[in-house]
Amino acid sequence: MKLAVIILTHNEEHHIEACIRSAAFADEILVIDDMSTDRTAELAQSLGARVVTHPLAGDFAGQRNFALMQTDADWVLYVDADERVNEGTEAELRRIMAADARAVYEIKRINIVFGQRMCCGGHRPDYSQRFYPRLAVHWVGCIHEHVVSELPVRRMDGSLLHHTYESWEQYFQKFNQYTTLMAEQRYADGKRSSFLKILFDPPFAFFRFYVLQCGFLDGRLGFILAMFHGFYTMVKYVKLYDLDKGNDPLHMAEDSIKK
C-alpha cells in the first residue's frame, strides 16, 4: 500500500519546509501549487516533493479533486501548508492501511492562533476528514469544501498542528476573501439576506463563540476573535445583501427606514 501526502499551496515559503519535514514518512509528497510567486515550489522540490503547478481559480474542491488524479497512491492524506503532522500519527496511518480498513477518516486539528494554542471558542480543536482511499472520495464546495463518499466516517488517532493566523494582515486578507466567497456561494444557492439578519445574527455569532463554546477560557484573544467572528457574520450578510440589491447601498438605508 502506497501513501501520498498532498499539500495545496500558494505563496507558502514561510510554512512549506516545516510541513514537508513533518510528513517525510510518506511514500510520496505531492505539492499542488497555485502559481506561487515566491520560493514555495523551489523549496518543496529541494526537499524531495513532487510539484505540479495548477491554478486554483477560486475552486478549492476542484483543486483537491485535481490533486487526486496526480498520484497513483492507494491512500492519501491531505495536509495544508500551515499544518504539521504530529508524532505518532504515522503509526496510526500505517496501521489503518495494513488492515485495509477502508473509510473516510477524521483527524484532530489543534489550532495555533497568533502563537497561542486554542482550547475553546471558534478555534477550539476540531476534526477534519483528511485520510482515505484515493479513489473512494470526491470533493465539493468552493469554500469550506468537504468530502463526498460512500464509505463510513471514522475517527482516527493522531493529530495535526494547525498554525493558522500569524499576523493581523493575514487575518483580514482571509477575512475579506472568505466573506466574499461565502456571499457568492449563498447567492448562487438561492439564499438571500435581510436587514434583520444583518442586525441580529452578528451578536448571536459572538455569543455562540464566546459563551456557548467557552471562548472566554482563551483569555483576551478569545474575546477578540469572538468579536471579529460577529463582524465576519455581519460582513458576509452585507455582501450577500449587496449582491441581491444590485450593488446599490441606498436600498439598505431605505429598507432600514421602512422597518
N, C-alpha and C positions, 0 to 999 in steps of 0.2 A: 504494500500500500504506500502510495506517494502522497506527501503532504506539501501543499503550497501555501505560503503566507502571501496574501495580496494586500498591497498598500496603494491607496489612491493619493496622489499628491498634486499640489500647485504651490510653488514657491515655498517649499518646506525645508530649506537648507539648515535652518536652526534646529529641526527635530529629526531629520531623516536618519542620521548616523546612529543616534541612540535607539531609535525604533528598530532599525535593521539588526543592530547588535543584539537586541533583546530577543529577536526571532531567528537567531543564527542556527538554531537546531533544525529548521525546516529543510526539506529536500530541495525546495525551490523558493526563492523570494522574488516575487513579481511586482514591479512598480509600474502603475499606470499613471503617467504624468500628463497633467493638463497644461501643456505648453508653458512650463515654468521658464521664467526669465532669469532665475538665479542659478545656483550651482546644485540644485536638487538632483538632477539626473546624473551629473558628473560624480557626485559623492556616492550616490546609490550604486553606480556601476563600479566604483572603486572598492566597494565592499562585497562585490560579487552578485549583486542583484541584477536581474534582467529588467531592462527599462523599455516600455512601449509607450510612445507618445500618442495621445488621443485627446482631442478637445472635449471638454466637459459639456459646454453649451447649455449649462443650467440644469442638466438632467442627471441627477445623482444616481437614480436607479438604472438609467441607460448605461452609465459609466461602469457600474458594478456588473451588469449583465455582459457588457463588452469584455470585462476582465475575465469572466468565467470561461470565455471562449479562447483565451490566450494561453491556456495551460492544459496539459493532459493529466494533471494530478487527480488522484481519486477523491481526496478530501481537500477542502480549502478552509483557511482561517483568515477572515478579514481583520486587519488591524489598521487603524488610522495613523497617520504620521505622527500625531501628537500623543500617541498611546505607547505603552511599553508592556511587554508580556512579562508577568511576574514569575519568579522562580517557582517551580513545582507544576506549572501549567503544562509543560512539555510532556511529563509523565502521564498526565490525565488524557491528553490528546492521543498519545500513542496507545494507551490502554483501550480507548474507545475504538480506534482504528483496528487494532488487533482483534477485537471482539466483533468487528463489523456491526457495531450497534448503530444502525442507520437511524438518524433522527436529526432534527434541527436543534442545535444546542445553544442555550443561552449561557453567556459567561458574564461574571460580575465585573463591572467597571467602577473603579474607585476614582472619584473626580478630585483633581487638584486645581483650585481656582486662586490665581494670584499667589501661588506658593502655599496656600492653606488647604489641608486635606479636609473635605467637607463631609459631615456626618448626617446632615438633615436638610430640610428645605428642598428647593427645586434641583439642587445639585448633590443630593444625597446619593450614595452608591445605587446603581441601577443594574439591570440585566439586559444585555443586547444579544440578538441572535446572529452569531458570527461564524459558527463552525458547523459544517455539514458536508455530505457527499456532493461533489461539484455539480453533477448533472441532475440533482434532485430539487433544485431551488430556482426561483425566478424573483427578481426584484421589481417592485412597482413604487410609484410616487416620486415626484420631482424634488420634494424636500421632506425630511423625516421619512425617508424611504424605508420600506420594510420587505421582508421575505414572504413569498408565497410558495407553499409546498404541501404535498400530500403526506409528508412524514410527520410523525408525532413531534411535539416540542418537549425537550427535556432540559434540565438544568445541570450543568457540569461543575466540577471543582476547578480551581484555578481562577485567575483574575487578570485584569488589565489595569494599569495605572493610566488615567486619562489626564494629561496636562492640558487643560482647556485654556481658559483666558489667562494671558500673561501680561497684558497691557490694556489700558482703557481704550487706546486707539483700535486695537484688535477687537475688543468687545463691541464697540459701536459700529465698526465696519460690518461685523457679522449681524449685529442688531438691525442695521438698515437693510442688509441683503436678505435676511430671513423674514423680516416683516413684509417686504415687497413680495417675496416668493409665496409666502403664506396667503397674502391677499389675492394674488393672481390665481393661486390654486383654488381657493374658496370661490372666487368669482367664476372660474371655469367649471366648477362643480355645481353652479347654480345657486350658491349661497349669497346672501346679501346682509348688509349691516344696517344699523339704525342709530339714531342719536341716543336712544335709551341704552343700547348695548355699549356705546362709547362711554356713557355716563356711569353705568353700574357694573359692567364686567371688570374693569381695571381694579377697583377696590376689592372685589371678591378674589381676583387673581393674587393680589398682595396677601389677603387674609389666608388663602389656602397655603401659599408658600411659607408664610411667616408663623402662622398659628397652627393650622391643621397639620402641616408637615414639620412643625417644630423647628423652623428656620432660625428662631431666636437662640437656639443652642449653638449656632455657629457664630455668635457674637455680632460685632458691628458689621462684618462683611455679610453675614446672613441677612441683616436688616437692609443693607444697601441693595443686595441682589434681589430681595423680595420687592423693594420699591421699584427697581428697574423692570422687574417682571410685570408689575402692574402697568407701567408705562409702555412696555412692549405690547401688552394686550391692547391698550388704547391705540397705539400707532398702527397696529395690524388692522383694527376695525376702521380707523380713519382712512387708511389706504384703500380698503375694500369699499368704503362709502364713496370715496373719490372715484373709483372705477365705475361704480354703479350710476353716479350722477354726472358722468361725462366730464370729469376734471374741473367742475365748477364749484369752488368752495363756498359761493354765495348760497347754494342750496342748503348747506348745513346751517348757516346762520338763519335763513328763512324758516327752516323746519324747527329750529330751537325756539324761535319767537312764537311760532304757532303752538308749540307744546306748552 
